[in-house]
Amino acid sequence: MFYFYANTFLTLLIGNMFIYAMIIYARAVTGSDSVTGLVYAGNLIPPLIFGLYAGTVIDRYKRKRVIMIAQTTFIYTGAAMTYLTFQQAFRVEGFMLIAVMLVNGLGLSFIIPARMALLGDLFETKYIPRESMKIQIMIMVAFGIAPMMVGLLRKYLDWYIIFSIIGMLYASSTLLLIPVKTLPKPTPLRESAWQSLVHGFRYIKTEPLILSLLFATFVGLFLVGPLQVLLPEYAKSRLHLSEAERGSMMTMLGVGLIIGGALAQFLSHRMPRGIMIILGAGASGGAMLLIPVFDSAIPLALTLAAAGVFGGLMSALIPAAIQQSTADASRGRVMSLYNIVFQTSVASAAVVLAYWAKNSSLESAFRAAGGFILSGVCFSLLLRPLRRLK
């Protein structure tokens, strides 16, 4: 499984580097928080549109092949940004960056749920939740160190070199999937995409625990949007940090995510998972409320680390619980719906809070995010399947 996990980690790391680089570059070129939010949201919109169809494709065709084809979009976007940042013939506008991110998001529509569903082709059912948590920890590690790497590269290299490196690494990581061997599986039913979609919804409708976990996903992971879109500008304008320093501060969030993922693995059989998810969401909302209080780097970095711990706890526990509750034949569609809910949460947070910050302030946007998360936590206490999740 070395090649599968090597591909997984490299793709996650490079993908997060690309997204963070796009956010920093968009803010530098346009000078607008709202446009930067739209650029970030452009990466999330395609999964909302094509996500359900992607789930039917993942369950009807070979999942490994779906991932390999979808990953080629990352090579295109890396090449496009290399050209845009290298040429001097015209000015790079916000709509161009949004277009690039839309193409990047098209690949994500298939890659994220297909990778999670592929676990069903690589491992026996009883091991899938454990392996799912491993992938979530990789996501957290990649999310945490990507800003630092972009900050360091930007300190010494021009943007076109950074994006060319990202594109070449995308291409190299895709090749690592070729040697991956899958377990023999029954031939999937060749039903139409519409029939597959209907059957997927019927399956999810009969699983109240999955529905509760999807709600917890939307509420608990809402914090990702403001942390990725608003925090870099907050650190620059209020704390006056350089790009490298901002990248290092975001690394504190990554450290917290890694700790949270490790805690999830350690505590998953020792404490009720539902209660941990609810408490983690509440703590994440509290961290959002604390961010505007601090005007120095150290307490803000510690707050980010705390937010990362609880965000990592949820990020590891929720998809693992969904995987455990899902039949393999429906795994692609269920994980696609999970991806849609997650991306909807992040995209809505990015767009709404960027607009809020533009018309009010960054501080009030963080407070609004914290208030929304805590309100959702109160409602999640009413969800019996979530409360009783052991």
Secondary structure, DSSP 8 states (H G I E B T S, - for coil): -HHHHHHHHHHHHHHHHHHHHHHHHHHHHH--HHHHHHHHHHTTHHHHHHHHHHHHHHHHS-HHHHHHHHHHHHHHHHHHHHHHHH--SS---HHHHHHHHHHHHHHHHHHHHHHHHHHHHHS-GGGHHHHHHHHHHHHHHHHHHHHHHHHHHHHHS-HHHHHHHHHHHHHHHHHTTTT-------------HHHHHHHHHHHHHT-HHHHHHHHHHHHHGGGHHHHHHTHHHHHHHTT---HHHHHHHHHHHHHHHHHHHHHHHHHTTTS-HHHHHHHHHHHHHHHHHHGGG--SHHHHHHHHHHHHHHHHHHHHHHHHHHHHTS-GGGHHHHHHHHHHHHHHHHHHHHHHHHHHHHHS-HHHHHHHHHHHHHHHHHHHTT-HHHHT--
